[in-house]
Amino acid sequence: MNRQHLDDRRLHDRALLLAASAIDFDLTSAETGELEAHLATCPTCARRAAALRADASTLGRPLTLLPSRRVDDAVYAAIAQRPARPQRLWLLAAAVLLLVALLLGAVGVGAYLLRTRQTLPISIVPTPTAPAVVVGETWQALAIPASDIGSGWIGLMKAVAVTESGFVAVGAPVCAPQNDPTTCHASVWTAATGAGWTRVPDQPALELGLTVPTSGPEKGMFDVVEGPAGIVAIGHPYDDRGTGIWRSHDGRTWERVDGGAIFTNATISAVTSGSANYVIVGTVADPASATAPARAAAWASPDGLVWTRATDSAAMAAGSCVDTGETPFCAGMLAVAAIATGFVAVGETCPGTFEGCRPAAWTTADGANWVRSDTGLDFNGLLTGVTAGGPGLVAVGTICQPSCFNVSPPGVAATSRDGSTWTFSPVAGATELKGVASAGGHSFALGARNEFPALPAELQLWRSDDGIAWERVRTLPSIPDAASYPSVDIAAAADRLVIVGWVTADIAHDSGLPFLRNLSLRSP
């Protein structure tokens, strides 16, 4: 263990010692300030301190001790039946005189309790607790360091995940110089509580290719998750090393993973983790053919380093690619989540045209063998997010009328107990739902209304207890000059929500391009 780890452990141990002391003793103002400052930046210690207070509150409940009449009668009967023994009176008298002074008070109190069966209270005064805060009700906008934003595609946030030490966000590359770059690195940020984001320094493992894509997936990282062997991020590096997979133990130091030939012709979409392994989902199709058969695809790994492609069974058929005039669009798995019995993925299937695309779902117990499970998903559209919530699962997406190229298409939610049979329902007023997460017994769906050039664009958050009835959360901070929200993501910890993404702002520059800025919101 290095010096930094030792120092970190001492800070955590010190905070827990102060939290325990505060239950029974008054802390000094300096100690109180030290404790509050640490708990505000360390969710793990905050949860442990709350557990200490909860235990003290439980112990503070009165304990009733009632003498048993049945036991009393048995004891007295046994005494009465004992045979008499010769005693020396002087020895007995001495013993009585010696003990009477010491035991007189205790004997009197004990006799009184035995006769009257009084309650003996044992109480601990609980530490006052703060009023409950409703997750998702109040929000604050967080500043992103100015060096990571600008009038180009510089370090734009794409996705966020909860980790043991806080939150990690990933995104588009940071290139230098911007106009004619000689180096580009994937952007990664860390924040202990979802606030105070710090960008991870550029390092060799985060280096990306210099190719600028004119179509297809954007360059950089676009999804991240923590699992059994650390943090895994995925993306498109546009270099000669193939699919972008990265792994980190702390979110600050990264290594590049060689996915190998099993990712040939793959377009990956999302990553998640269960208790024993990671799963990446996406699509496999011939990128040179505009109408090639599309196959949903998944890959599993126990450590984020060695990956195995799932069985390409009949269940993985995703229709045909769509000819867009540039890189063909191919349907498949778009999002994935871990459940108690394995994993569930959602996405879409297409017949070769956007007008006929339909939502799809798959389940697996081991990540290797998938089955189609989209019974009940009978509408024209797609699903783009899924989480454990509601009756078991909640997925969100878009209804396409007639295609998903319409401006701000309507949002839709679907629920399932186990991922095998689904029930869907439109979310009235919602548009283009892009992500979903669960916290505090609620499911939260994130969407955006982008009607450029009409201003402003609108970021939407919806809340539901069951995944069927949704209400609009209207406390998100607004951005008056927002022209669109091209990319947003939401992550949920036990006690808070974090939203990240980027927004185009209607501020013209010499280039005539809109200004791009990062977005980060936290609740509470």
C-alpha positions in Angstrom: 0.0 0.0 0.0 1.5 3.4 -1.0 1.7 6.5 1.0 -1.3 8.1 -0.7 -3.5 5.1 0.1 -2.3 5.3 3.7 -3.1 8.9 4.0 -6.6 8.4 2.4 -7.3 5.5 4.9 -6.3 7.7 7.8 -8.8 10.4 6.6 -11.6 7.9 6.4 -10.8 6.4 9.8 -10.6 9.8 11.4 -14.0 10.7 10.0 -15.6 7.6 11.3 -14.1 8.1 14.7 -15.5 11.6 14.9 -18.9 10.3 13.7 -19.0 7.7 16.4 -17.9 10.2 19.1 -20.6 12.7 18.0 -23.3 10.2 19.1 -22.6 10.5 22.8 -20.3 13.5 23.1 -20.2 17.1 21.9 -17.6 17.8 19.3 -15.6 21.0 19.1 -16.5 23.4 16.3 -13.3 22.5 14.6 -14.1 18.8 14.8 -17.6 19.3 13.6 -16.4 21.3 10.6 -13.8 18.6 9.8 -16.4 15.9 9.9 -19.0 17.7 7.8 -16.4 18.6 5.2 -15.3 15.0 4.8 -18.9 13.5 4.7 -19.8 16.1 2.0 -17.1 14.6 -0.3 -17.1 10.9 0.7 -20.4 9.1 0.1 -19.1 5.9 1.6 -18.2 7.5 4.9 -21.5 9.4 4.8 -23.4 6.1 4.6 -21.4 4.6 7.4 -22.0 7.6 9.6 -25.7 7.4 8.9 -25.7 3.7 9.9 -24.0 4.5 13.2 -26.7 7.0 14.0 -29.4 4.5 13.0 -27.9 1.9 15.3 -27.8 4.4 18.2 -31.4 5.3 17.6 -32.5 1.6 17.7 -30.6 1.0 20.9 -32.3 4.1 22.4 -35.6 2.3 22.5 -36.6 1.4 26.2 -35.9 -2.2 27.2 -38.5 -3.7 29.5 -37.4 -6.2 32.2 -40.3 -7.9 34.0 -39.5 -10.5 36.7 -41.2 -13.8 36.2 -43.7 -15.0 38.9 -43.2 -18.6 37.8 -39.5 -18.4 38.3 -40.0 -16.6 41.7 -42.3 -19.4 42.9 -39.9 -22.2 41.8 -36.9 -20.5 43.6 -38.8 -20.0 46.9 -40.1 -23.6 46.8 -36.6 -25.0 46.3 -35.3 -23.0 49.2 -38.1 -24.2 51.5 -37.3 -27.9 50.6 -33.6 -27.7 51.4 -32.6 -29.8 54.5 -31.5 -27.8 57.5 -27.7 -27.8 58.3 -26.0 -27.1 61.6 -24.7 -23.6 61.6 -22.4 -21.7 63.8 -24.5 -18.8 64.9 -21.5 -16.5 65.5 -20.2 -17.1 61.9 -23.6 -16.4 60.5 -24.0 -13.3 62.5 -20.6 -12.0 61.4 -21.4 -12.6 57.7 -24.7 -10.8 58.1 -23.2 -7.8 59.8 -20.5 -7.6 57.1 -22.8 -7.8 54.2 -25.9 -5.9 55.4 -24.3 -2.5 55.1 -23.2 -3.3 51.5 -26.3 -4.9 50.3 -29.1 -3.2 52.2 -29.9 -0.7 49.4 -29.7 -3.3 46.6 -31.8 -5.9 48.5 -34.5 -3.2 49.2 -34.6 -2.1 45.6 -34.6 -5.8 44.3 -37.4 -6.8 46.7 -39.5 -3.8 45.7 -39.1 -4.7 42.0 -40.0 -8.3 42.6 -43.1 -7.4 44.5 -44.4 -4.7 42.1 -43.0 -5.9 38.7 -41.8 -2.4 37.7 -40.3 -1.6 34.3 -36.6 -0.9 34.3 -35.9 1.7 31.5 -32.6 1.5 29.5 -32.4 4.5 27.2 -29.8 6.1 24.8 -30.6 9.6 23.6 -30.5 9.4 19.8 -28.5 12.0 17.8 -30.9 14.4 16.0 -31.1 13.5 12.3 -31.5 15.9 9.3 -34.8 16.1 7.5 -35.2 13.6 4.7 -34.2 14.8 1.3 -36.2 13.6 -1.7 -33.9 12.4 -4.5 -34.7 14.1 -7.8 -36.7 17.0 -6.3 -34.0 19.7 -6.0 -31.2 20.2 -8.5 -28.0 22.3 -8.8 -26.0 23.1 -11.9 -22.3 22.3 -11.7 -19.5 24.1 -13.4 -17.1 22.2 -15.6 -13.5 23.5 -15.9 -13.3 26.1 -18.7 -10.3 24.4 -20.3 -12.5 21.5 -21.2 -15.1 23.4 -23.3 -14.9 25.5 -26.4 -16.2 26.1 -29.9 -15.1 22.7 -31.1 -15.5 19.0 -30.2 -13.3 19.4 -27.1 -13.9 17.1 -24.1 -17.7 16.9 -24.3 -19.3 14.7 -21.7 -21.2 11.6 -23.0 -21.8 9.2 -20.1 -21.6 8.9 -16.3 -21.4 6.0 -13.9 -21.5 5.4 -10.1 -18.3 3.9 -8.6 -17.2 3.0 -5.1 -15.3 6.3 -4.8 -17.9 8.5 -6.4 -18.7 9.2 -10.1 -16.8 8.8 -13.3 -17.8 10.6 -16.6 -16.3 9.9 -20.0 -16.6 11.7 -23.4 -15.3 13.1 -26.6 -11.6 13.6 -27.2 -9.5 16.6 -26.2 -7.2 17.4 -29.1 -4.2 19.7 -29.3 -3.9 21.9 -31.2 -7.6 22.1 -31.9 -7.6 23.1 -35.6 -4.8 20.8 -36.8 -4.3 18.3 -34.0 -1.2 16.2 -33.5 -2.6 14.4 -30.4 -6.0 13.4 -29.2 -7.0 11.8 -25.9 -10.3 10.5 -24.6 -11.7 12.7 -21.9 -12.4 11.3 -18.4 -13.5 13.1 -15.3 -13.9 12.1 -11.7 -16.0 13.6 -8.8 -16.4 12.2 -5.3 -20.0 13.4 -4.9 -21.0 14.2 -8.4 -19.8 17.8 -7.9 -16.3 19.3 -8.4 -15.4 17.5 -11.6 -11.7 17.1 -12.3 -10.5 15.9 -15.7 -8.0 13.0 -15.6 -4.6 14.0 -17.1 -3.9 12.8 -20.7 -2.0 9.5 -20.7 -0.8 7.0 -23.4 -3.7 4.6 -22.8 -6.2 7.3 -23.5 -4.7 8.3 -26.8 -7.0 8.2 -29.9 -6.4 8.2 -33.6 -6.3 11.5 -35.5 -8.9 10.5 -38.0 -12.0 12.8 -38.1 -15.1 10.7 -38.8 -17.5 12.2 -41.3 -20.3 9.8 -40.5 -21.0 6.9 -38.2 -20.2 6.8 -34.4 -18.4 9.8 -32.9 -14.8 9.5 -31.7 -14.1 9.1 -28.0 -15.6 7.2 -25.1 -19.4 7.0 -24.8 -20.2 4.5 -22.0 -18.7 3.5 -18.6 -19.5 1.1 -15.7 -17.9 -0.2 -12.6 -17.8 -4.0 -12.1 -16.0 -6.9 -10.3 -12.6 -6.0 -11.7 -12.8 -2.2 -11.7 -14.1 0.4 -14.1 -14.6 -0.4 -17.8 -15.2 2.2 -20.5 -16.0 1.7 -24.2 -15.8 3.9 -27.3 -14.5 4.4 -30.8 -10.8 5.4 -31.0 -10.5 5.6 -34.8 -7.0 4.1 -34.8 -5.5 0.8 -36.0 -6.1 -1.0 -32.7 -9.8 -1.8 -33.3 -12.6 -1.5 -30.9 -12.1 0.9 -27.9 -12.1 -0.8 -24.5 -10.4 0.6 -21.5 -10.1 -0.5 -17.8 -9.2 1.4 -14.6 -9.1 0.5 -10.9 -9.6 4.1 -9.7 -10.9 6.1 -12.7 -7.7 8.1 -12.9 -5.1 5.7 -14.3 -6.2 3.7 -17.4 -5.1 0.8 -19.6 -6.2 0.0 -23.1 -7.6 -3.4 -23.7 -7.1 -5.3 -27.0 -10.5 -6.7 -27.8 -9.2 -8.9 -30.6 -10.8 -10.3 -33.8 -14.1 -11.1 -32.1 -15.0 -7.4 -32.5 -14.5 -7.4 -36.3 -17.2 -5.5 -38.1 -18.8 -4.7 -34.7 -20.5 -1.4 -33.6 -20.6 -1.5 -29.8 -23.4 0.5 -28.1 -23.3 0.0 -24.3 -21.6 -1.8 -21.4 -22.8 -3.0 -18.0 -21.7 -5.3 -15.2 -23.2 -8.0 -13.0 -21.7 -9.6 -9.9 -19.4 -11.8 -11.8 -18.8 -10.3 -15.3 -19.1 -7.5 -17.7 -21.3 -7.4 -20.9 -20.9 -5.2 -24.0 -23.8 -5.1 -26.5 -24.0 -3.8 -30.0 -24.3 -4.9 -33.7 -22.3 -6.9 -36.2 -22.7 -6.2 -39.9 -20.6 -5.7 -43.0 -19.8 -1.9 -43.0 -19.3 -1.9 -46.7 -22.9 -3.1 -47.5 -25.8 -0.7 -47.2 -28.3 -3.6 -47.0 -26.3 -6.3 -45.2 -28.1 -8.5 -42.7 -27.7 -7.0 -39.2 -27.0 -9.2 -36.2 -27.4 -8.2 -32.6 -24.3 -9.1 -30.7 -23.0 -9.3 -27.2 -19.6 -10.0 -25.5 -18.9 -11.1 -21.9 -15.8 -10.9 -19.8 -15.0 -11.7 -16.1 -12.3 -9.1 -15.8 -12.7 -6.5 -18.6 -9.6 -7.9 -20.3 -10.5 -11.1 -22.0 -13.8 -11.1 -24.0 -15.9 -13.8 -25.5 -18.6 -13.2 -28.1 -22.1 -14.6 -27.3 -23.6 -17.4 -29.4 -24.8 -16.0 -32.7 -28.2 -17.8 -32.6 -31.4 -17.1 -34.5 -32.4 -14.8 -31.6 -29.7 -12.3 -32.7 -31.3 -11.5 -36.1 -31.9 -7.7 -36.3 -33.1 -7.4 -39.8 -31.2 -5.5 -42.5 -29.1 -2.3 -42.4 -30.5 1.0 -43.6 -28.9 2.8 -46.5 -28.3 6.4 -45.2 -26.1 7.5 -48.1 -23.1 7.4 -45.8 -22.2 4.7 -43.3 -25.1 2.2 -43.2 -27.2 2.2 -40.1 -27.7 -1.3 -38.6 -30.2 -2.1 -35.8 -29.3 -4.3 -32.8 -28.8 -4.1 -29.0 -28.6 -0.4 -27.9 -28.7 -0.7 -24.0 -28.1 -3.4 -21.4 -28.7 -3.8 -17.7 -27.9 -6.4 -15.0 -30.8 -8.1 -13.3 -31.0 -10.8 -10.5 -31.2 -13.6 -13.1 -28.6 -12.3 -15.5 -28.8 -9.5 -18.1 -31.5 -7.8 -20.2 -30.8 -5.9 -23.4 -33.1 -3.6 -25.5 -32.8 -2.0 -28.9 -34.5 -2.4 -32.3 -34.9 -4.4 -35.4 -35.2 -2.9 -38.9 -36.3 -4.4 -42.3 -34.0 -2.1 -44.2 -36.0 1.1 -43.8 -36.4 3.3 -40.8 -40.2 3.3 -41.2 -40.4 -0.3 -40.2 -38.1 -0.4 -37.2 -39.6 -2.0 -34.1 -38.3 -2.3 -30.5 -36.7 -5.5 -29.4 -35.5 -7.1 -26.1 -33.3 -10.0 -25.2 -32.4 -11.8 -21.9 -29.6 -14.1 -20.8 -28.6 -15.9 -17.7 -24.8 -16.0 -18.4 -24.1 -13.4 -21.1 -23.3 -16.2 -23.6 -26.7 -17.4 -24.7 -29.5 -14.9 -25.4 -33.2 -15.3 -26.2 -35.6 -12.8 -27.7 -38.0 -11.5 -25.1 -39.9 -8.7 -26.7 -43.5 -10.0 -26.4 -45.8 -7.0 -26.0 -43.5 -4.5 -27.7 -45.8 -3.9 -30.6 -45.2 -0.4 -31.9 -43.0 1.5 -34.4 -40.0 2.7 -32.6 -37.0 1.7 -30.5 -35.8 1.4 -26.9 -32.6 3.2 -25.8 -32.4 2.6 -22.0 -33.2 0.0 -19.4 -32.9 -0.3 -15.6 -34.1 -2.4 -12.7 -37.1 -0.6 -11.4 -40.9 -0.6 -11.3 -42.3 -4.1 -11.3 -38.9 -5.5 -12.1 -37.6 -3.7 -15.2 -38.3 -0.3 -16.8 -37.1 0.6 -20.4 -37.5 3.9 -22.2 -37.3 4.9 -25.9 -39.1 6.6 -28.7 -42.2 6.1 -30.8 -41.4 6.8 -34.5 -44.3 8.5 -36.5 -43.6 7.4 -39.1 -39.8 7.5 -38.6 -37.4 8.5 -35.9 -36.0 11.3 -38.0 -39.0 13.5 -37.0 -38.1 16.4 -34.7 -38.5 15.4 -31.0 -40.5 12.2 -31.5 -42.7 11.1 -28.6 -41.3 9.2 -25.7 -42.4 5.7 -24.6 -41.8 3.5 -21.5 -42.1 -0.3 -21.2 -42.2 -2.4 -18.1 -41.6 -6.1 -17.4 -41.4 -8.3 -14.3 -38.6 -10.5 -15.7 -37.7 -9.3 -19.2 -39.8 -11.9 -21.0 -43.1 -10.1 -21.5 -43.4 -6.3 -21.7 -46.2 -3.7 -21.5 -45.6 -0.4 -23.1 -47.3 3.0 -22.8 -46.6 6.4 -24.2 -45.3 9.0 -21.7 -47.6 12.0 -22.3 -45.6 15.1 -23.1 -42.2 13.3 -23.1 -40.0 13.5 -26.2 -37.0 11.4 -27.3 -36.3 9.6 -24.0 -32.6 8.7 -24.0 -31.8 7.3 -20.6 -33.3 5.8 -17.4 -32.0 5.1 -13.9 -33.5 4.1 -10.5 -33.0 5.7 -7.1 -35.0 6.1 -3.9 -37.8 3.7 -5.0 -38.4 5.8 -8.2 -37.4 5.4 -11.9 -36.2 8.5 -13.6 -36.3 8.9 -17.4 -34.2 11.6 -19.2 -35.2 13.1 -22.5 -34.9 16.2 -24.6 -37.0 18.4 -26.9 -34.8 19.6 -29.7 -36.6 21.7 -32.3 -33.8 23.8 -33.7 -33.9 26.6 -34.8 -36.8 27.1 -32.4 -35.3 28.1 -29.0 -34.8 27.2 -26.3 -34.4 23.4 -26.4 -35.8 21.6 -23.4 -34.1 19.0 -21.1 -36.8 16.8 -19.5 -36.8 14.6 -16.5 -39.7 12.2 -15.7 -40.3 10.3 -12.5 -42.4 7.1 -11.9 -43.1 4.6 -9.1 -44.2 1.8 -11.4 -42.8 2.6 -14.8 -46.3 3.2 -16.1 -47.6 6.5 -14.6 -45.0 9.3 -15.1 -44.8 12.8 -13.8 -42.6 15.7 -15.0 -39.9 16.9 -12.6 -39.9 20.6 -13.2 -36.9 21.6 -11.0 -34.1 21.1 -13.5 -32.0 24.3 -14.0 -32.8 25.8 -17.5 -30.3 27.0 -20.1 -32.0 30.0 -21.8 -29.8 29.9 -24.9 -29.8 26.1 -25.4 -30.3 25.2 -29.0 -30.2 21.4 -28.5 -29.1 18.6 -26.2 -27.4 16.1 -28.5 -26.1 13.8 -25.8 -27.2 13.4 -22.1 -26.9 10.6 -19.6 -28.1 9.9 -16.0 -26.7 7.8 -13.2 -28.2 7.0 -9.8 -26.5 6.4 -6.5 -28.4 5.4 -3.4 -28.9 9.0 -2.3 -28.4 11.1 -5.4 -28.8 11.5 -9.2 -26.2 13.0 -11.6 -26.9 14.1 -15.1 -24.1 14.9 -17.6 -24.0 15.7 -21.3 -23.4 18.6 -23.6 -25.5 21.3 -25.1 -25.2 23.5 -28.2 -25.8 27.1 -27.2 -27.1 29.8 -29.6 -23.9 32.0 -29.4 -22.4 32.7 -32.8 -18.6 32.8 -33.2 -16.3 33.9 -36.0 -16.7 30.4 -37.5 -20.5 30.7 -37.5 -20.8 27.5 -35.5 -22.8 27.2 -32.3 -21.0 27.2 -29.0 -20.7 23.8 -27.3 -20.6 23.4 -23.6 -20.7 20.6 -21.0 -23.7 20.1 -18.8 -23.6 18.6 -15.3 -26.5 18.6 -12.8 -26.8 16.9 -9.4 -29.7 16.1 -7.0 -29.7 16.8 -4.2 
